[in-house]
Amino acid sequence: MQPQTPHWFKSSYSGTSSDCVEVAEGPVTGVRDTRHRELGALFFGAGEWRSFIDTAKDA
């Protein structure tokens, strides 16, 4: 079975700005810097990502 290539996207609120992050959702959620994609990404399990989102909403 071939691993799937992540589908990266950025927020529609970013417009044409290149100063943002991209996210790829799946069994794990990846986050990377749009300006430095070559540096890789951070990956989070579902529980970790949900905690981050819940905390960000409260900020």
mmCIF file of the N, C-alpha and C atoms, coordinates in Angstrom:
data_MODEL
# 
_entry.id   MODEL 
# 
loop_
_atom_site.group_PDB 
_atom_site.id 
_atom_site.type_symbol 
_atom_site.label_atom_id 
_atom_site.label_alt_id 
_atom_site.label_comp_id 
_atom_site.label_asym_id 
_atom_site.label_entity_id 
_atom_site.label_seq_id 
_atom_site.pdbx_PDB_ins_code 
_atom_site.Cartn_x 
_atom_site.Cartn_y 
_atom_site.Cartn_z 
_atom_site.occupancy 
_atom_site.B_iso_or_equiv 
_atom_site.pdbx_formal_charge 
_atom_site.auth_seq_id 
_atom_site.auth_comp_id 
_atom_site.auth_asym_id 
_atom_site.auth_atom_id 
_atom_site.pdbx_PDB_model_num 
ATOM 1   N N  . MET A 1 1  ? 0.832   -1.181 0.000  1.00 0.00 ? 1  MET A N  1 
ATOM 2   C CA . MET A 1 1  ? 0.000   0.000  0.000  1.00 0.00 ? 1  MET A CA 1 
ATOM 3   C C  . MET A 1 1  ? 0.879   1.248  0.000  1.00 0.00 ? 1  MET A C  1 
ATOM 4   N N  . GLN A 1 2  ? 0.633   2.146  -0.930 1.00 0.00 ? 2  GLN A N  1 
ATOM 5   C CA . GLN A 1 2  ? 1.408   3.383  -1.055 1.00 0.00 ? 2  GLN A CA 1 
ATOM 6   C C  . GLN A 1 2  ? 0.926   4.429  -0.062 1.00 0.00 ? 2  GLN A C  1 
ATOM 7   N N  . PRO A 1 3  ? 1.866   5.116  0.636  1.00 0.00 ? 3  PRO A N  1 
ATOM 8   C CA . PRO A 1 3  ? 1.427   6.229  1.485  1.00 0.00 ? 3  PRO A CA 1 
ATOM 9   C C  . PRO A 1 3  ? 0.875   7.348  0.625  1.00 0.00 ? 3  PRO A C  1 
ATOM 10  N N  . GLN A 1 4  ? -0.130  8.015  1.131  1.00 0.00 ? 4  GLN A N  1 
ATOM 11  C CA . GLN A 1 4  ? -0.737  9.107  0.376  1.00 0.00 ? 4  GLN A CA 1 
ATOM 12  C C  . GLN A 1 4  ? 0.093   10.374 0.525  1.00 0.00 ? 4  GLN A C  1 
ATOM 13  N N  . THR A 1 5  ? 0.200   11.117 -0.557 1.00 0.00 ? 5  THR A N  1 
ATOM 14  C CA . THR A 1 5  ? 0.849   12.415 -0.515 1.00 0.00 ? 5  THR A CA 1 
ATOM 15  C C  . THR A 1 5  ? -0.119  13.399 0.126  1.00 0.00 ? 5  THR A C  1 
ATOM 16  N N  . PRO A 1 6  ? 0.343   14.139 1.150  1.00 0.00 ? 6  PRO A N  1 
ATOM 17  C CA . PRO A 1 6  ? -0.576  15.077 1.806  1.00 0.00 ? 6  PRO A CA 1 
ATOM 18  C C  . PRO A 1 6  ? -1.081  16.151 0.844  1.00 0.00 ? 6  PRO A C  1 
ATOM 19  N N  . HIS A 1 7  ? -2.319  16.550 1.037  1.00 0.00 ? 7  HIS A N  1 
ATOM 20  C CA . HIS A 1 7  ? -2.902  17.667 0.291  1.00 0.00 ? 7  HIS A CA 1 
ATOM 21  C C  . HIS A 1 7  ? -2.810  18.888 1.197  1.00 0.00 ? 7  HIS A C  1 
ATOM 22  N N  . TRP A 1 8  ? -1.893  19.797 0.879  1.00 0.00 ? 8  TRP A N  1 
ATOM 23  C CA . TRP A 1 8  ? -1.645  20.978 1.697  1.00 0.00 ? 8  TRP A CA 1 
ATOM 24  C C  . TRP A 1 8  ? -2.565  22.115 1.269  1.00 0.00 ? 8  TRP A C  1 
ATOM 25  N N  . PHE A 1 9  ? -3.058  22.862 2.243  1.00 0.00 ? 9  PHE A N  1 
ATOM 26  C CA . PHE A 1 9  ? -3.875  24.028 1.935  1.00 0.00 ? 9  PHE A CA 1 
ATOM 27  C C  . PHE A 1 9  ? -3.619  25.116 2.968  1.00 0.00 ? 9  PHE A C  1 
ATOM 28  N N  . LYS A 1 10 ? -3.905  26.345 2.597  1.00 0.00 ? 10 LYS A N  1 
ATOM 29  C CA . LYS A 1 10 ? -3.794  27.453 3.545  1.00 0.00 ? 10 LYS A CA 1 
ATOM 30  C C  . LYS A 1 10 ? -5.149  28.125 3.676  1.00 0.00 ? 10 LYS A C  1 
ATOM 31  N N  . SER A 1 11 ? -5.308  28.865 4.730  1.00 0.00 ? 11 SER A N  1 
ATOM 32  C CA . SER A 1 11 ? -6.575  29.514 5.022  1.00 0.00 ? 11 SER A CA 1 
ATOM 33  C C  . SER A 1 11 ? -6.977  30.474 3.909  1.00 0.00 ? 11 SER A C  1 
ATOM 34  N N  . SER A 1 12 ? -8.262  30.514 3.630  1.00 0.00 ? 12 SER A N  1 
ATOM 35  C CA . SER A 1 12 ? -8.766  31.484 2.647  1.00 0.00 ? 12 SER A CA 1 
ATOM 36  C C  . SER A 1 12 ? -8.574  32.908 3.154  1.00 0.00 ? 12 SER A C  1 
ATOM 37  N N  . TYR A 1 13 ? -8.400  33.073 4.460  1.00 0.00 ? 13 TYR A N  1 
ATOM 38  C CA . TYR A 1 13 ? -8.154  34.402 5.029  1.00 0.00 ? 13 TYR A CA 1 
ATOM 39  C C  . TYR A 1 13 ? -6.757  34.912 4.705  1.00 0.00 ? 13 TYR A C  1 
ATOM 40  N N  . SER A 1 14 ? -5.871  34.034 4.223  1.00 0.00 ? 14 SER A N  1 
ATOM 41  C CA . SER A 1 14 ? -4.501  34.427 3.911  1.00 0.00 ? 14 SER A CA 1 
ATOM 42  C C  . SER A 1 14 ? -4.410  35.267 2.647  1.00 0.00 ? 14 SER A C  1 
ATOM 43  N N  . GLY A 1 15 ? -5.394  35.151 1.758  1.00 0.00 ? 15 GLY A N  1 
ATOM 44  C CA . GLY A 1 15 ? -5.352  35.895 0.502  1.00 0.00 ? 15 GLY A CA 1 
ATOM 45  C C  . GLY A 1 15 ? -4.143  35.496 -0.317 1.00 0.00 ? 15 GLY A C  1 
ATOM 46  N N  . THR A 1 16 ? -3.413  36.479 -0.824 1.00 0.00 ? 16 THR A N  1 
ATOM 47  C CA . THR A 1 16 ? -2.235  36.201 -1.643 1.00 0.00 ? 16 THR A CA 1 
ATOM 48  C C  . THR A 1 16 ? -0.949  36.262 -0.831 1.00 0.00 ? 16 THR A C  1 
ATOM 49  N N  . SER A 1 17 ? -1.051  36.462 0.464  1.00 0.00 ? 17 SER A N  1 
ATOM 50  C CA . SER A 1 17 ? 0.123   36.550 1.328  1.00 0.00 ? 17 SER A CA 1 
ATOM 51  C C  . SER A 1 17 ? 0.877   35.227 1.353  1.00 0.00 ? 17 SER A C  1 
ATOM 52  N N  . SER A 1 18 ? 2.200   35.314 1.361  1.00 0.00 ? 18 SER A N  1 
ATOM 53  C CA . SER A 1 18 ? 3.005   34.097 1.480  1.00 0.00 ? 18 SER A CA 1 
ATOM 54  C C  . SER A 1 18 ? 3.495   33.908 2.913  1.00 0.00 ? 18 SER A C  1 
ATOM 55  N N  . ASP A 1 19 ? 3.071   34.772 3.821  1.00 0.00 ? 19 ASP A N  1 
ATOM 56  C CA . ASP A 1 19 ? 3.478   34.689 5.224  1.00 0.00 ? 19 ASP A CA 1 
ATOM 57  C C  . ASP A 1 19 ? 2.408   33.966 6.031  1.00 0.00 ? 19 ASP A C  1 
ATOM 58  N N  . CYS A 1 20 ? 2.331   32.663 5.861  1.00 0.00 ? 20 CYS A N  1 
ATOM 59  C CA . CYS A 1 20 ? 1.319   31.903 6.584  1.00 0.00 ? 20 CYS A CA 1 
ATOM 60  C C  . CYS A 1 20 ? 1.771   30.451 6.701  1.00 0.00 ? 20 CYS A C  1 
ATOM 61  N N  . VAL A 1 21 ? 0.933   29.642 7.240  1.00 0.00 ? 21 VAL A N  1 
ATOM 62  C CA . VAL A 1 21 ? 1.218   28.218 7.343  1.00 0.00 ? 21 VAL A CA 1 
ATOM 63  C C  . VAL A 1 21 ? 0.228   27.451 6.476  1.00 0.00 ? 21 VAL A C  1 
ATOM 64  N N  . GLU A 1 22 ? 0.613   26.240 6.144  1.00 0.00 ? 22 GLU A N  1 
ATOM 65  C CA . GLU A 1 22 ? -0.258  25.339 5.401  1.00 0.00 ? 22 GLU A CA 1 
ATOM 66  C C  . GLU A 1 22 ? -0.548  24.140 6.298  1.00 0.00 ? 22 GLU A C  1 
ATOM 67  N N  . VAL A 1 23 ? -1.702  23.544 6.085  1.00 0.00 ? 23 VAL A N  1 
ATOM 68  C CA . VAL A 1 23 ? -2.126  22.396 6.879  1.00 0.00 ? 23 VAL A CA 1 
ATOM 69  C C  . VAL A 1 23 ? -2.527  21.266 5.940  1.00 0.00 ? 23 VAL A C  1 
ATOM 70  N N  . ALA A 1 24 ? -2.191  20.056 6.315  1.00 0.00 ? 24 ALA A N  1 
ATOM 71  C CA . ALA A 1 24 ? -2.637  18.854 5.606  1.00 0.00 ? 24 ALA A CA 1 
ATOM 72  C C  . ALA A 1 24 ? -3.319  17.964 6.627  1.00 0.00 ? 24 ALA A C  1 
ATOM 73  N N  . GLU A 1 25 ? -4.597  17.671 6.409  1.00 0.00 ? 25 GLU A N  1 
ATOM 74  C CA . GLU A 1 25 ? -5.349  16.841 7.349  1.00 0.00 ? 25 GLU A CA 1 
ATOM 75  C C  . GLU A 1 25 ? -5.397  15.403 6.858  1.00 0.00 ? 25 GLU A C  1 
ATOM 76  N N  . GLY A 1 26 ? -5.417  14.493 7.780  1.00 0.00 ? 26 GLY A N  1 
ATOM 77  C CA . GLY A 1 26 ? -5.488  13.071 7.472  1.00 0.00 ? 26 GLY A CA 1 
ATOM 78  C C  . GLY A 1 26 ? -5.418  12.304 8.767  1.00 0.00 ? 26 GLY A C  1 
ATOM 79  N N  . PRO A 1 27 ? -4.857  11.080 8.751  1.00 0.00 ? 27 PRO A N  1 
ATOM 80  C CA . PRO A 1 27 ? -4.699  10.336 9.991  1.00 0.00 ? 27 PRO A CA 1 
ATOM 81  C C  . PRO A 1 27 ? -3.873  11.127 11.011 1.00 0.00 ? 27 PRO A C  1 
ATOM 82  N N  . VAL A 1 28 ? -2.949  11.906 10.508 1.00 0.00 ? 28 VAL A N  1 
ATOM 83  C CA . VAL A 1 28 ? -2.214  12.887 11.305 1.00 0.00 ? 28 VAL A CA 1 
ATOM 84  C C  . VAL A 1 28 ? -2.345  14.218 10.590 1.00 0.00 ? 28 VAL A C  1 
ATOM 85  N N  . THR A 1 29 ? -2.208  15.319 11.315 1.00 0.00 ? 29 THR A N  1 
ATOM 86  C CA . THR A 1 29 ? -2.311  16.644 10.721 1.00 0.00 ? 29 THR A CA 1 
ATOM 87  C C  . THR A 1 29 ? -0.918  17.236 10.617 1.00 0.00 ? 29 THR A C  1 
ATOM 88  N N  . GLY A 1 30 ? -0.563  17.678 9.424  1.00 0.00 ? 30 GLY A N  1 
ATOM 89  C CA . GLY A 1 30 ? 0.732   18.308 9.198  1.00 0.00 ? 30 GLY A CA 1 
ATOM 90  C C  . GLY A 1 30 ? 0.587   19.811 9.129  1.00 0.00 ? 30 GLY A C  1 
ATOM 91  N N  . VAL A 1 31 ? 1.619   20.506 9.606  1.00 0.00 ? 31 VAL A N  1 
ATOM 92  C CA . VAL A 1 31 ? 1.656   21.969 9.562  1.00 0.00 ? 31 VAL A CA 1 
ATOM 93  C C  . VAL A 1 31 ? 3.043   22.372 9.073  1.00 0.00 ? 31 VAL A C  1 
ATOM 94  N N  . ARG A 1 32 ? 3.093   23.282 8.095  1.00 0.00 ? 32 ARG A N  1 
ATOM 95  C CA . ARG A 1 32 ? 4.388   23.742 7.591  1.00 0.00 ? 32 ARG A CA 1 
ATOM 96  C C  . ARG A 1 32 ? 4.329   25.214 7.230  1.00 0.00 ? 32 ARG A C  1 
ATOM 97  N N  . ASP A 1 33 ? 5.478   25.839 7.163  1.00 0.00 ? 33 ASP A N  1 
ATOM 98  C CA . ASP A 1 33 ? 5.640   27.249 6.816  1.00 0.00 ? 33 ASP A CA 1 
ATOM 99  C C  . ASP A 1 33 ? 5.634   27.372 5.289  1.00 0.00 ? 33 ASP A C  1 
ATOM 100 N N  . THR A 1 34 ? 4.789   28.242 4.750  1.00 0.00 ? 34 THR A N  1 
ATOM 101 C CA . THR A 1 34 ? 4.715   28.384 3.291  1.00 0.00 ? 34 THR A CA 1 
ATOM 102 C C  . THR A 1 34 ? 5.991   28.960 2.689  1.00 0.00 ? 34 THR A C  1 
ATOM 103 N N  . ARG A 1 35 ? 6.735   29.707 3.456  1.00 0.00 ? 35 ARG A N  1 
ATOM 104 C CA . ARG A 1 35 ? 7.965   30.312 2.933  1.00 0.00 ? 35 ARG A CA 1 
ATOM 105 C C  . ARG A 1 35 ? 9.155   29.364 2.984  1.00 0.00 ? 35 ARG A C  1 
ATOM 106 N N  . HIS A 1 36 ? 9.080   28.331 3.811  1.00 0.00 ? 36 HIS A N  1 
ATOM 107 C CA . HIS A 1 36 ? 10.217  27.420 3.991  1.00 0.00 ? 36 HIS A CA 1 
ATOM 108 C C  . HIS A 1 36 ? 9.759   25.970 3.974  1.00 0.00 ? 36 HIS A C  1 
ATOM 109 N N  . ARG A 1 37 ? 9.051   25.595 2.953  1.00 0.00 ? 37 ARG A N  1 
ATOM 110 C CA . ARG A 1 37 ? 8.526   24.226 2.837  1.00 0.00 ? 37 ARG A CA 1 
ATOM 111 C C  . ARG A 1 37 ? 9.625   23.174 2.878  1.00 0.00 ? 37 ARG A C  1 
ATOM 112 N N  . GLU A 1 38 ? 10.799  23.545 2.383  1.00 0.00 ? 38 GLU A N  1 
ATOM 113 C CA . GLU A 1 38 ? 11.910  22.596 2.324  1.00 0.00 ? 38 GLU A CA 1 
ATOM 114 C C  . GLU A 1 38 ? 12.399  22.171 3.711  1.00 0.00 ? 38 GLU A C  1 
ATOM 115 N N  . LEU A 1 39 ? 11.991  22.898 4.742  1.00 0.00 ? 39 LEU A N  1 
ATOM 116 C CA . LEU A 1 39 ? 12.409  22.561 6.106  1.00 0.00 ? 39 LEU A CA 1 
ATOM 117 C C  . LEU A 1 39 ? 11.548  21.470 6.730  1.00 0.00 ? 39 LEU A C  1 
ATOM 118 N N  . GLY A 1 40 ? 10.536  21.022 6.011  1.00 0.00 ? 40 GLY A N  1 
ATOM 119 C CA . GLY A 1 40 ? 9.695   19.947 6.516  1.00 0.00 ? 40 GLY A CA 1 
ATOM 120 C C  . GLY A 1 40 ? 8.453   20.461 7.213  1.00 0.00 ? 40 GLY A C  1 
ATOM 121 N N  . ALA A 1 41 ? 7.864   19.601 8.010  1.00 0.00 ? 41 ALA A N  1 
ATOM 122 C CA . ALA A 1 41 ? 6.592   19.918 8.658  1.00 0.00 ? 41 ALA A CA 1 
ATOM 123 C C  . ALA A 1 41 ? 6.555   19.285 10.038 1.00 0.00 ? 41 ALA A C  1 
ATOM 124 N N  . LEU A 1 42 ? 5.645   19.774 10.849 1.00 0.00 ? 42 LEU A N  1 
ATOM 125 C CA . LEU A 1 42 ? 5.341   19.161 12.139 1.00 0.00 ? 42 LEU A CA 1 
ATOM 126 C C  . LEU A 1 42 ? 4.063   18.364 11.959 1.00 0.00 ? 42 LEU A C  1 
ATOM 127 N N  . PHE A 1 43 ? 3.990   17.195 12.581 1.00 0.00 ? 43 PHE A N  1 
ATOM 128 C CA . PHE A 1 43 ? 2.812   16.349 12.457 1.00 0.00 ? 43 PHE A CA 1 
ATOM 129 C C  . PHE A 1 43 ? 2.231   16.057 13.834 1.00 0.00 ? 43 PHE A C  1 
ATOM 130 N N  . PHE A 1 44 ? 0.903   16.093 13.923 1.00 0.00 ? 44 PHE A N  1 
ATOM 131 C CA . PHE A 1 44 ? 0.198   15.935 15.185 1.00 0.00 ? 44 PHE A CA 1 
ATOM 132 C C  . PHE A 1 44 ? -0.895  14.884 15.051 1.00 0.00 ? 44 PHE A C  1 
ATOM 133 N N  . GLY A 1 45 ? -1.050  14.097 16.098 1.00 0.00 ? 45 GLY A N  1 
ATOM 134 C CA . GLY A 1 45 ? -2.150  13.139 16.151 1.00 0.00 ? 45 GLY A CA 1 
ATOM 135 C C  . GLY A 1 45 ? -3.469  13.874 16.328 1.00 0.00 ? 45 GLY A C  1 
ATOM 136 N N  . ALA A 1 46 ? -4.575  13.152 16.153 1.00 0.00 ? 46 ALA A N  1 
ATOM 137 C CA . ALA A 1 46 ? -5.903  13.771 16.210 1.00 0.00 ? 46 ALA A CA 1 
ATOM 138 C C  . ALA A 1 46 ? -6.161  14.473 17.541 1.00 0.00 ? 46 ALA A C  1 
ATOM 139 N N  . GLY A 1 47 ? -5.807  13.845 18.655 1.00 0.00 ? 47 GLY A N  1 
ATOM 140 C CA . GLY A 1 47 ? -6.039  14.451 19.963 1.00 0.00 ? 47 GLY A CA 1 
ATOM 141 C C  . GLY A 1 47 ? -5.214  15.714 20.185 1.00 0.00 ? 47 GLY A C  1 
ATOM 142 N N  . GLU A 1 48 ? -3.964  15.668 19.752 1.00 0.00 ? 48 GLU A N  1 
ATOM 143 C CA . GLU A 1 48 ? -3.095  16.848 19.882 1.00 0.00 ? 48 GLU A CA 1 
ATOM 144 C C  . GLU A 1 48 ? -3.626  18.006 19.038 1.00 0.00 ? 48 GLU A C  1 
ATOM 145 N N  . TRP A 1 49 ? -4.033  17.698 17.815 1.00 0.00 ? 49 TRP A N  1 
ATOM 146 C CA . TRP A 1 49 ? -4.535  18.751 16.924 1.00 0.00 ? 49 TRP A CA 1 
ATOM 147 C C  . TRP A 1 49 ? -5.824  19.357 17.478 1.00 0.00 ? 49 TRP A C  1 
ATOM 148 N N  . ARG A 1 50 ? -6.723  18.522 17.977 1.00 0.00 ? 50 ARG A N  1 
ATOM 149 C CA . ARG A 1 50 ? -7.982  19.006 18.552 1.00 0.00 ? 50 ARG A CA 1 
ATOM 150 C C  . ARG A 1 50 ? -7.694  19.921 19.748 1.00 0.00 ? 50 ARG A C  1 
ATOM 151 N N  . SER A 1 51 ? -6.757  19.558 20.596 1.00 0.00 ? 51 SER A N  1 
ATOM 152 C CA . SER A 1 51 ? -6.384  20.402 21.738 1.00 0.00 ? 51 SER A CA 1 
ATOM 153 C C  . SER A 1 51 ? -5.855  21.745 21.273 1.00 0.00 ? 51 SER A C  1 
ATOM 154 N N  . PHE A 1 52 ? -5.028  21.733 20.229 1.00 0.00 ? 52 PHE A N  1 
ATOM 155 C CA . PHE A 1 52 ? -4.496  22.990 19.686 1.00 0.00 ? 52 PHE A CA 1 
ATOM 156 C C  . PHE A 1 52 ? -5.630  23.875 19.178 1.00 0.00 ? 52 PHE A C  1 
ATOM 157 N N  . ILE A 1 53 ? -6.532  23.314 18.387 1.00 0.00 ? 53 ILE A N  1 
ATOM 158 C CA . ILE A 1 53 ? -7.644  24.079 17.818 1.00 0.00 ? 53 ILE A CA 1 
ATOM 159 C C  . ILE A 1 53 ? -8.528  24.644 18.924 1.00 0.00 ? 53 ILE A C  1 
ATOM 160 N N  . ASP A 1 54 ? -8.848  23.821 19.921 1.00 0.00 ? 54 ASP A N  1 
ATOM 161 C CA . ASP A 1 54 ? -9.686  24.291 21.021 1.00 0.00 ? 54 ASP A CA 1 
ATOM 162 C C  . ASP A 1 54 ? -9.024  25.427 21.783 1.00 0.00 ? 54 ASP A C  1 
ATOM 163 N N  . THR A 1 55 ? -7.723  25.322 21.996 1.00 0.00 ? 55 THR A N  1 
ATOM 164 C CA . THR A 1 55 ? -6.982  26.372 22.703 1.00 0.00 ? 55 THR A CA 1 
ATOM 165 C C  . THR A 1 55 ? -6.919  27.637 21.862 1.00 0.00 ? 55 THR A C  1 
ATOM 166 N N  . ALA A 1 56 ? -6.691  27.500 20.550 1.00 0.00 ? 56 ALA A N  1 
ATOM 167 C CA . ALA A 1 56 ? -6.616  28.667 19.667 1.00 0.00 ? 56 ALA A CA 1 
ATOM 168 C C  . ALA A 1 56 ? -7.955  29.412 19.614 1.00 0.00 ? 56 ALA A C  1 
ATOM 169 N N  . LYS A 1 57 ? -9.040  28.670 19.642 1.00 0.00 ? 57 LYS A N  1 
ATOM 170 C CA . LYS A 1 57 ? -10.375 29.297 19.624 1.00 0.00 ? 57 LYS A CA 1 
ATOM 171 C C  . LYS A 1 57 ? -10.621 30.134 20.885 1.00 0.00 ? 57 LYS A C  1 
ATOM 172 N N  . ASP A 1 58 ? -10.046 29.699 22.011 1.00 0.00 ? 58 ASP A N  1 
ATOM 173 C CA . ASP A 1 58 ? -10.231 30.397 23.274 1.00 0.00 ? 58 ASP A CA 1 
ATOM 174 C C  . ASP A 1 58 ? -9.311  31.603 23.426 1.00 0.00 ? 58 ASP A C  1 
ATOM 175 N N  . ALA A 1 59 ? -8.311  31.709 22.570 1.00 0.00 ? 59 ALA A N  1 
ATOM 176 C CA . ALA A 1 59 ? -7.320  32.795 22.695 1.00 0.00 ? 59 ALA A CA 1 
ATOM 177 C C  . ALA A 1 59 ? -7.849  34.118 22.159 1.00 0.00 ? 59 ALA A C  1 
# 
